[in-house]
């Protein structure tokens, strides 16, 4: 029996990203990306992986500083010294440029490193592994590198590496470099390593496993879940085994709360206090903050008071009062919501003056139950 092939798949590291939205914490998280990338290398070494695949945006820009290039080169060289290959696909943030990062001597001098430079899919055989990696560098040209692709080698393993979107009709259309379900299924690859989407996801298309790992360290509020890399194992006669391994230290979360359900500022404080964690970046939006208690609420003060308990905290409270009698605006598990539903049933069939009196009673009832200002309901 031939041995299995194992490798680590990562993408979208974005070394050097500014993180301006984090304010004073931006620099700290920028340093964390370097620590997390070293953890990715640690995992590859500890698992005795055959190679590391980086599918685009290792760097946040094509001309990073020398110290950042040196750090990345140091980590990749740790793998090279152990005979472990690293293959890189340039992405949208670190495309191939004249004098750019992938032309720097610190990277070009590493023996077991290959950077794909052609925008069309090209093969790169990995010595000693009976493996061919097919990769394409990102370019501004809109195209599907897998269109019409058929492997012409006789290698035991064939793996693709792209920084691209998967076209999903009605949801995701063409986006620079892209592939679709049909071209994945007909590719003849054993595994398609993807980058560009910032969340872990995967699909099987006619026996071809295609996966996004998402960034190894969360990058912003749009990043879903924990930062992970993918440990992939290819075995003779079986489909790819894909296992997410957590590498990220921090979590980023956007949260929307309903002030009418929450109750008031004291309940908001308790809710946020219970979520406090030094590695959580939290963005909170409170809508429908109605009533007298909310009208005196100072969101900036609460944000400042709790911010030391989080890595980052952003709080937005939409103060106001009820301006609608729509049932959906009043949750059923609130007193106002139950009152509105009962009143609606009682009002069914009323006409003329009786309906006007009932509507005024409804207005006054909602006003008092929501604590709104006079005339707001």
The 8 nearest C-alpha neighbors of each residue, nearest first, counted from 0:
[[1, 2, 235, 3, 234, 236, 4, 155],
 [0, 2, 3, 235, 234, 4, 155, 129],
 [3, 1, 0, 4, 234, 235, 233, 5],
 [2, 4, 234, 233, 5, 1, 232, 235],
 [3, 5, 233, 232, 2, 49, 234, 6],
 [6, 4, 232, 48, 49, 231, 3, 233],
 [5, 7, 48, 50, 49, 231, 51, 230],
 [8, 6, 230, 51, 229, 52, 231, 43],
 [7, 9, 52, 229, 228, 51, 53, 6],
 [10, 8, 53, 228, 212, 52, 54, 7],
 [11, 9, 54, 53, 194, 55, 12, 214],
 [12, 10, 56, 214, 13, 57, 55, 194],
 [11, 13, 57, 214, 10, 14, 56, 215],
 [14, 12, 59, 58, 57, 11, 56, 16],
 [13, 15, 58, 59, 16, 12, 32, 57],
 [14, 16, 59, 29, 13, 17, 58, 63],
 [15, 17, 59, 13, 14, 18, 29, 58],
 [18, 16, 19, 15, 25, 29, 26, 59],
 [19, 17, 25, 20, 21, 16, 29, 22],
 [18, 20, 21, 22, 17, 25, 23, 24],
 [19, 21, 18, 22, 25, 17, 219, 24],
 [22, 20, 25, 24, 19, 18, 23, 311],
 [21, 23, 24, 19, 20, 25, 18, 26],
 [24, 22, 25, 21, 26, 27, 19, 20],
 [25, 23, 27, 21, 22, 26, 28, 311],
 [26, 24, 18, 21, 28, 27, 23, 22],
 [25, 27, 29, 28, 24, 30, 23, 17],
 [28, 26, 24, 30, 29, 25, 31, 23],
 [27, 29, 31, 30, 25, 26, 24, 32],
 [28, 30, 26, 31, 27, 32, 15, 25],
 [31, 29, 27, 28, 32, 33, 26, 34],
 [30, 32, 28, 34, 33, 29, 35, 27],
 [33, 31, 35, 30, 34, 29, 14, 36],
 [34, 32, 36, 31, 35, 30, 37, 14],
 [33, 35, 31, 37, 32, 36, 38, 30],
 [34, 36, 38, 32, 37, 33, 31, 246],
 [37, 35, 39, 33, 38, 34, 32, 40],
 [36, 38, 40, 34, 35, 39, 74, 41],
 [39, 37, 41, 35, 36, 40, 42, 34],
 [40, 38, 36, 42, 37, 41, 35, 43],
 [39, 41, 43, 37, 38, 42, 44, 36],
 [42, 40, 38, 44, 39, 43, 45, 37],
 [43, 41, 45, 39, 40, 44, 46, 38],
 [42, 44, 40, 48, 46, 41, 45, 47],
 [45, 43, 47, 41, 42, 46, 40, 48],
 [44, 46, 42, 47, 43, 41, 48, 40],
 [45, 47, 48, 43, 44, 42, 41, 5],
 [48, 46, 44, 45, 43, 49, 5, 42],
 [49, 47, 6, 43, 5, 46, 50, 44],
 [48, 50, 6, 5, 83, 47, 4, 84],
 [49, 51, 84, 6, 83, 48, 85, 7],
 [50, 52, 85, 7, 6, 8, 84, 86],
 [51, 53, 8, 86, 85, 87, 9, 7],
 [54, 52, 87, 9, 10, 55, 86, 8],
 [55, 53, 10, 194, 88, 162, 161, 193],
 [54, 56, 90, 89, 88, 162, 10, 57],
 [57, 55, 11, 90, 58, 92, 93, 13],
 [56, 58, 12, 13, 55, 11, 14, 10],
 [59, 57, 13, 14, 56, 60, 93, 15],
 [58, 60, 13, 92, 16, 14, 15, 56],
 [61, 59, 93, 92, 58, 62, 63, 15],
 [60, 62, 93, 99, 100, 94, 63, 92],
 [63, 61, 99, 100, 60, 64, 93, 98],
 [64, 62, 60, 61, 67, 65, 100, 68],
 [63, 65, 67, 66, 68, 62, 15, 69],
 [64, 66, 68, 67, 69, 63, 70, 62],
 [65, 67, 69, 64, 68, 70, 63, 71],
 [68, 66, 70, 69, 64, 65, 71, 63],
 [69, 67, 65, 71, 70, 66, 72, 64],
 [68, 70, 66, 72, 67, 71, 65, 73],
 [69, 71, 73, 67, 72, 68, 66, 74],
 [72, 70, 68, 74, 73, 69, 75, 67],
 [71, 73, 69, 75, 70, 106, 74, 76],
 [74, 72, 70, 76, 71, 75, 69, 77],
 [73, 75, 77, 71, 76, 72, 37, 70],
 [76, 74, 72, 77, 78, 73, 71, 79],
 [75, 77, 79, 73, 78, 74, 72, 80],
 [78, 76, 74, 75, 80, 79, 73, 81],
 [79, 77, 83, 76, 81, 75, 80, 82],
 [78, 80, 76, 82, 111, 83, 81, 77],
 [79, 81, 77, 78, 82, 76, 83, 111],
 [82, 80, 78, 79, 83, 77, 44, 76],
 [81, 83, 79, 80, 84, 78, 111, 49],
 [84, 82, 78, 79, 50, 81, 49, 85],
 [83, 85, 50, 111, 112, 79, 51, 82],
 [84, 86, 51, 112, 50, 52, 111, 113],
 [87, 85, 113, 52, 114, 112, 53, 51],
 [88, 86, 114, 53, 54, 52, 89, 113],
 [87, 89, 55, 54, 136, 115, 114, 90],
 [90, 88, 55, 94, 136, 93, 137, 87],
 [91, 89, 55, 56, 137, 94, 93, 92],
 [90, 92, 94, 93, 137, 56, 89, 55],
 [93, 91, 60, 59, 56, 90, 94, 61],
 [92, 94, 61, 60, 90, 56, 58, 89],
 [95, 93, 89, 90, 91, 61, 92, 96],
 [94, 96, 99, 89, 93, 101, 97, 61],
 [97, 95, 99, 98, 94, 61, 100, 101],
 [96, 98, 99, 95, 102, 100, 101, 61],
 [97, 99, 102, 96, 100, 103, 101, 62],
 [100, 98, 96, 62, 97, 61, 102, 101],
 [99, 101, 102, 103, 62, 61, 63, 98],
 [100, 102, 103, 99, 106, 95, 107, 114],
 [103, 101, 100, 99, 98, 104, 107, 106],
 [102, 104, 100, 101, 105, 106, 107, 99],
 [105, 103, 107, 106, 108, 102, 101, 109],
 [106, 104, 103, 108, 107, 72, 69, 68],
 [107, 105, 104, 72, 108, 109, 103, 101],
 [108, 106, 104, 109, 105, 103, 102, 101],
 [107, 109, 106, 104, 105, 110, 112, 103],
 [108, 110, 107, 106, 112, 111, 76, 79],
 [111, 109, 112, 108, 79, 107, 76, 113],
 [112, 110, 84, 79, 109, 85, 113, 83],
 [113, 111, 85, 110, 84, 86, 109, 114],
 [112, 114, 86, 87, 85, 115, 111, 84],
 [115, 113, 87, 86, 88, 116, 112, 89],
 [116, 114, 88, 136, 135, 117, 134, 87],
 [115, 117, 136, 114, 118, 135, 95, 89],
 [116, 118, 119, 136, 135, 115, 121, 120],
 [119, 117, 136, 135, 137, 138, 120, 116],
 [120, 118, 135, 117, 144, 121, 136, 134],
 [119, 121, 135, 134, 144, 133, 118, 122],
 [120, 122, 133, 134, 119, 135, 123, 117],
 [123, 121, 133, 132, 131, 124, 134, 120],
 [122, 124, 132, 131, 133, 125, 121, 134],
 [125, 123, 131, 130, 126, 132, 122, 129],
 [124, 126, 130, 128, 131, 123, 127, 129],
 [127, 125, 128, 124, 129, 130, 131, 84],
 [126, 128, 129, 125, 130, 124, 49, 82],
 [127, 129, 130, 126, 125, 4, 49, 124],
 [130, 128, 154, 155, 127, 156, 125, 131],
 [131, 129, 156, 128, 125, 154, 124, 157],
 [130, 132, 124, 157, 123, 125, 122, 156],
 [131, 133, 158, 123, 122, 159, 157, 124],
 [134, 132, 122, 159, 121, 120, 160, 158],
 [133, 135, 160, 120, 121, 159, 161, 115],
 [136, 134, 120, 118, 119, 117, 115, 161],
 [135, 137, 118, 89, 88, 116, 117, 115],
 [136, 138, 90, 89, 118, 91, 94, 162],
 [139, 137, 140, 118, 136, 94, 176, 91],
 [138, 140, 175, 141, 137, 176, 91, 142],
 [139, 141, 138, 142, 175, 176, 137, 118],
 [142, 140, 175, 176, 139, 174, 143, 173],
 [141, 143, 176, 140, 144, 177, 175, 178],
 [142, 144, 177, 178, 145, 146, 176, 141],
 [145, 143, 146, 120, 119, 142, 178, 135],
 [146, 144, 148, 143, 182, 147, 178, 186],
 [147, 145, 143, 148, 144, 182, 178, 142],
 [146, 148, 145, 149, 182, 186, 144, 185],
 [149, 147, 145, 146, 186, 150, 144, 182],
 [148, 150, 186, 151, 147, 187, 185, 145],
 [151, 149, 152, 148, 187, 186, 188, 157],
 [152, 150, 149, 153, 154, 148, 122, 187],
 [153, 151, 154, 150, 131, 157, 122, 155],
 [152, 154, 155, 151, 150, 156, 129, 157],
 [155, 153, 129, 156, 152, 130, 131, 157],
 [154, 156, 129, 130, 153, 157, 131, 128],
 [155, 157, 130, 154, 131, 129, 158, 189],
 [158, 156, 188, 131, 189, 130, 132, 154],
 [157, 159, 132, 190, 188, 191, 189, 133],
 [158, 160, 191, 133, 132, 134, 192, 190],
 [161, 159, 192, 134, 193, 191, 54, 133],
 [162, 160, 193, 163, 54, 134, 135, 192],
 [163, 161, 194, 55, 195, 54, 193, 90],
 [162, 164, 177, 176, 161, 195, 194, 193],
 [165, 163, 177, 166, 174, 178, 176, 195],
 [164, 166, 178, 179, 177, 167, 163, 171],
 [165, 167, 179, 172, 171, 178, 173, 164],
 [166, 168, 171, 170, 172, 165, 169, 179],
 [169, 167, 170, 171, 172, 166, 179, 173],
 [168, 170, 171, 167, 172, 166, 173, 165],
 [171, 169, 167, 168, 172, 166, 165, 173],
 [172, 170, 167, 166, 168, 169, 173, 165],
 [171, 173, 166, 168, 167, 174, 170, 169],
 [172, 174, 177, 166, 175, 171, 164, 176],
 [175, 173, 176, 177, 164, 172, 141, 163],
 [176, 174, 141, 177, 140, 173, 139, 142],
 [175, 177, 163, 142, 141, 143, 174, 164],
 [176, 178, 164, 163, 143, 165, 173, 174],
 [179, 177, 165, 143, 166, 164, 145, 182],
 [180, 178, 166, 165, 182, 181, 183, 177],
 [179, 181, 183, 182, 184, 204, 178, 165],
 [180, 182, 184, 183, 179, 185, 204, 178],
 [181, 183, 185, 184, 179, 180, 145, 146],
 [182, 184, 180, 186, 181, 185, 179, 204],
 [183, 185, 204, 205, 181, 182, 186, 207],
 [184, 186, 182, 183, 187, 181, 205, 149],
 [187, 185, 183, 188, 184, 149, 182, 148],
 [186, 188, 185, 149, 150, 189, 184, 207],
 [189, 187, 157, 186, 190, 158, 207, 159],
 [188, 190, 207, 157, 158, 156, 187, 208],
 [191, 189, 208, 158, 188, 207, 209, 159],
 [190, 192, 159, 209, 158, 160, 208, 193],
 [193, 191, 160, 210, 159, 209, 190, 161],
 [194, 192, 211, 161, 162, 210, 54, 160],
 [193, 195, 162, 54, 10, 211, 196, 55],
 [196, 194, 162, 163, 197, 11, 164, 193],
 [197, 195, 198, 194, 213, 211, 164, 199],
 [198, 196, 213, 222, 214, 195, 199, 11],
 [199, 197, 213, 223, 196, 222, 200, 212],
 [198, 200, 212, 213, 211, 197, 201, 210],
 [201, 199, 211, 210, 198, 212, 202, 213],
 [202, 200, 210, 209, 211, 199, 203, 208],
 [201, 203, 209, 208, 210, 204, 200, 207],
 [204, 202, 208, 207, 206, 209, 205, 201],
 [203, 205, 184, 207, 206, 183, 202, 180],
 [206, 204, 184, 207, 203, 185, 183, 208],
 [205, 207, 204, 203, 208, 238, 184, 189],
 [208, 206, 204, 203, 189, 205, 190, 184],
 [207, 209, 203, 190, 202, 191, 206, 239],
 [210, 208, 191, 202, 201, 190, 192, 203],
 [211, 209, 201, 192, 193, 200, 212, 202],
 [210, 212, 193, 200, 199, 194, 213, 201],
 [213, 211, 199, 228, 9, 229, 210, 227],
 [212, 214, 198, 197, 199, 211, 196, 10],
 [215, 213, 11, 216, 12, 226, 10, 197],
 [214, 216, 226, 227, 247, 246, 228, 12],
 [215, 217, 247, 226, 214, 218, 32, 35],
 [218, 216, 226, 222, 214, 219, 250, 247],
 [219, 217, 222, 216, 214, 220, 251, 221],
 [220, 218, 221, 222, 217, 251, 18, 252],
 [219, 221, 251, 222, 252, 253, 218, 282],
 [220, 222, 219, 223, 197, 251, 218, 253],
 [223, 221, 220, 219, 197, 217, 198, 218],
 [224, 222, 198, 221, 225, 197, 251, 220],
 [223, 225, 222, 226, 250, 198, 251, 199],
 [226, 224, 227, 247, 250, 245, 217, 223],
 [225, 227, 247, 215, 216, 217, 246, 214],
 [228, 226, 245, 215, 246, 244, 243, 225],
 [227, 229, 9, 244, 212, 243, 215, 8],
 [230, 228, 243, 8, 242, 7, 212, 244],
 [229, 231, 7, 242, 241, 6, 243, 8],
 [232, 230, 241, 6, 5, 240, 229, 7],
 [233, 231, 5, 240, 4, 239, 234, 3],
 [232, 234, 239, 4, 3, 5, 240, 231],
 [235, 233, 3, 237, 236, 232, 4, 239],
 [234, 236, 237, 233, 3, 1, 238, 0],
 [235, 237, 234, 238, 233, 239, 189, 3],
 [238, 236, 234, 235, 239, 233, 240, 206],
 [239, 237, 240, 206, 233, 236, 234, 208],
 [238, 240, 233, 232, 241, 208, 237, 231],
 [239, 241, 232, 231, 238, 233, 242, 230],
 [242, 240, 231, 230, 239, 229, 232, 243],
 [241, 243, 230, 229, 244, 231, 240, 228],
 [244, 242, 229, 228, 227, 230, 245, 241],
 [245, 243, 227, 228, 229, 246, 242, 230],
 [244, 246, 227, 226, 247, 243, 228, 225],
 [245, 247, 227, 226, 215, 244, 35, 248],
 [248, 246, 226, 216, 215, 249, 245, 225],
 [247, 249, 246, 216, 278, 250, 226, 35],
 [248, 250, 278, 247, 279, 217, 251, 216],
 [251, 249, 279, 280, 225, 217, 278, 252],
 [250, 252, 280, 220, 279, 281, 219, 217],
 [251, 253, 281, 220, 280, 282, 254, 250],
 [254, 252, 282, 281, 220, 283, 255, 251],
 [253, 255, 283, 282, 284, 252, 256, 281],
 [254, 256, 284, 283, 285, 257, 253, 286],
 [257, 255, 285, 284, 258, 286, 254, 261],
 [256, 258, 286, 260, 259, 285, 261, 287],
 [259, 257, 288, 261, 287, 260, 286, 285],
 [258, 260, 257, 261, 262, 287, 288, 289],
 [261, 259, 258, 257, 262, 333, 330, 332],
 [260, 262, 258, 259, 257, 263, 266, 267],
 [263, 261, 260, 259, 258, 266, 264, 267],
 [262, 264, 266, 265, 261, 293, 292, 267],
 [263, 265, 267, 266, 268, 293, 296, 292],
 [266, 264, 268, 267, 263, 269, 262, 270],
 [265, 267, 269, 268, 264, 263, 270, 262],
 [268, 266, 264, 270, 265, 269, 271, 263],
 [269, 267, 265, 271, 266, 270, 272, 264],
 [268, 270, 272, 266, 267, 271, 273, 265],
 [269, 271, 267, 273, 268, 272, 266, 274],
 [272, 270, 274, 273, 268, 269, 267, 275],
 [273, 271, 269, 275, 274, 270, 268, 305],
 [272, 274, 271, 270, 275, 269, 268, 276],
 [275, 273, 271, 272, 276, 270, 279, 309],
 [274, 276, 272, 308, 273, 309, 271, 277],
 [277, 275, 309, 279, 278, 308, 274, 310],
 [276, 278, 309, 310, 279, 308, 275, 307],
 [279, 277, 249, 310, 276, 309, 250, 280],
 [280, 278, 250, 310, 276, 309, 277, 249],
 [281, 279, 311, 251, 310, 312, 250, 252],
 [280, 282, 312, 252, 253, 279, 251, 311],
 [281, 283, 313, 253, 312, 314, 254, 252],
 [284, 282, 254, 314, 255, 253, 313, 315],
 [283, 285, 315, 255, 316, 314, 256, 254],
 [286, 284, 316, 256, 257, 255, 258, 317],
 [285, 287, 317, 257, 288, 258, 316, 284],
 [286, 288, 258, 289, 259, 257, 317, 319],
 [289, 287, 258, 318, 286, 293, 319, 317],
 [288, 290, 320, 319, 287, 293, 371, 318],
 [291, 289, 370, 371, 293, 292, 369, 294],
 [290, 292, 294, 293, 370, 371, 295, 289],
 [293, 291, 294, 290, 295, 263, 296, 264],
 [292, 294, 296, 295, 291, 290, 288, 289],
 [293, 295, 291, 292, 296, 290, 318, 289],
 [296, 294, 293, 292, 297, 291, 290, 264],
 [295, 297, 293, 294, 298, 292, 264, 318],
 [298, 296, 300, 299, 295, 301, 293, 294],
 [299, 297, 301, 300, 302, 296, 316, 314],
 [300, 298, 302, 301, 297, 303, 314, 315],
 [299, 301, 303, 302, 298, 297, 304, 305],
 [300, 302, 304, 298, 303, 299, 305, 297],
 [303, 301, 299, 300, 305, 304, 306, 314],
 [302, 304, 300, 306, 301, 305, 299, 307],
 [303, 305, 301, 302, 306, 300, 307, 299],
 [306, 304, 302, 307, 308, 303, 301, 309],
 [305, 307, 303, 308, 309, 312, 302, 304],
 [308, 306, 309, 305, 304, 310, 303, 277],
 [307, 309, 306, 275, 305, 277, 276, 310],
 [310, 308, 277, 311, 276, 306, 307, 279],
 [309, 311, 277, 278, 280, 279, 312, 308],
 [310, 312, 280, 309, 281, 306, 21, 279],
 [313, 311, 281, 306, 282, 280, 309, 314],
 [312, 314, 282, 283, 281, 302, 315, 311],
 [315, 313, 283, 302, 282, 284, 312, 316],
 [316, 314, 284, 283, 285, 317, 313, 298],
 [315, 317, 285, 284, 318, 286, 298, 314],
 [318, 316, 286, 288, 285, 287, 319, 315],
 [317, 319, 288, 316, 289, 294, 287, 293],
 [320, 318, 289, 288, 317, 287, 321, 290],
 [319, 321, 289, 371, 375, 290, 322, 287],
 [320, 322, 376, 323, 375, 289, 371, 319],
 [323, 321, 376, 375, 320, 324, 319, 325],
 [324, 322, 325, 321, 376, 328, 326, 375],
 [323, 325, 326, 322, 328, 376, 339, 321],
 [324, 326, 323, 327, 328, 329, 339, 322],
 [325, 327, 328, 329, 324, 339, 340, 336],
 [328, 326, 329, 325, 330, 331, 324, 336],
 [327, 329, 326, 325, 330, 323, 324, 336],
 [328, 330, 336, 327, 326, 331, 335, 333],
 [331, 329, 336, 332, 333, 328, 327, 260],
 [332, 330, 336, 333, 337, 329, 334, 340],
 [331, 333, 330, 336, 334, 337, 260, 329],
 [334, 332, 336, 335, 331, 330, 337, 260],
 [335, 333, 337, 336, 338, 332, 368, 331],
 [336, 334, 338, 333, 337, 368, 339, 365],
 [335, 337, 329, 331, 333, 330, 339, 334],
 [336, 338, 340, 334, 339, 331, 335, 341],
 [339, 337, 335, 341, 336, 340, 342, 334],
 [338, 340, 342, 336, 337, 341, 335, 343],
 [339, 341, 343, 337, 342, 338, 336, 344],
 [342, 340, 338, 344, 343, 339, 337, 345],
 [343, 341, 345, 339, 344, 340, 338, 346],
 [342, 344, 340, 346, 341, 345, 339, 347],
 [343, 345, 341, 347, 342, 346, 340, 339],
 [344, 346, 342, 343, 347, 341, 348, 349],
 [347, 345, 343, 344, 349, 342, 348, 357],
 [348, 346, 344, 345, 349, 343, 342, 350],
 [347, 349, 346, 350, 345, 354, 344, 353],
 [350, 348, 354, 346, 347, 353, 351, 345],
 [351, 349, 354, 353, 348, 352, 355, 346],
 [350, 352, 354, 353, 355, 349, 356, 357],
 [353, 351, 355, 354, 356, 350, 357, 349],
 [352, 354, 356, 355, 351, 350, 349, 357],
 [353, 355, 350, 357, 349, 352, 351, 356],
 [356, 354, 352, 358, 357, 353, 359, 351],
 [357, 355, 359, 353, 354, 358, 352, 360],
 [358, 356, 354, 360, 359, 355, 361, 353],
 [357, 359, 361, 355, 360, 356, 354, 362],
 [360, 358, 362, 356, 361, 357, 363, 355],
 [361, 359, 357, 363, 358, 362, 364, 356],
 [362, 360, 358, 364, 359, 363, 365, 357],
 [361, 363, 359, 365, 360, 364, 376, 366],
 [364, 362, 366, 360, 365, 361, 359, 367],
 [365, 363, 361, 366, 367, 362, 360, 368],
 [364, 366, 368, 362, 363, 367, 369, 361],
 [365, 367, 363, 371, 364, 369, 376, 368],
 [366, 368, 370, 364, 365, 369, 363, 371],
 [367, 369, 365, 370, 366, 335, 364, 334],
 [370, 368, 371, 366, 367, 290, 365, 289],
 [371, 369, 290, 367, 368, 291, 366, 372],
 [372, 370, 290, 320, 369, 366, 289, 375],
 [371, 373, 375, 374, 370, 320, 290, 366],
 [374, 372, 375, 371, 366, 376, 363, 367],
 [373, 375, 376, 372, 366, 371, 362, 363],
 [374, 376, 372, 373, 322, 371, 321, 320],
 [375, 322, 362, 366, 374, 321, 365, 323]]
